[in-house]
């Protein structure tokens, strides 16, 4: 159930992060944005557990997932401009 919750939070976090991320006005598609948001939620969960912020059975909260999604979106934007 924790993975499903992380996916749902990541979906919403990806949409929110798309609106907050500076320089993300270029169209990258709804599906790509939500996938990157889900990846960001998993990154936030993994980093939070590695740093000791979350217990091994806990996932990142909404704010952590949004921050993770913003980081992933910024890295994706940087990498896609380079290619």
C-alpha positions, 0 to 999 in steps of 0.5 A: 500500500505504501508504493501506491500511496507514493505514486499517488502523492508523486502524481499530484506533486509532479503537477504542482512542481511543474507550476512552481519550477522556474523555467519549466514553461516549455511543453514537456507533456502531462505524462512526462511531468507526472512520471517525473513527479512520481520519480521525485516522490520515490527519490524524496522517500529514499533520501529521507529514509537514508537521512533518517527523517523517515522510518523504513516503512514511511514514505515522503510526505506531500511537501517532501514529494514536491521538493523531490519532484522539483529537483527531478524536473530541474535535472531533467530540464538541464539534461534535456537542454544539453542533449 
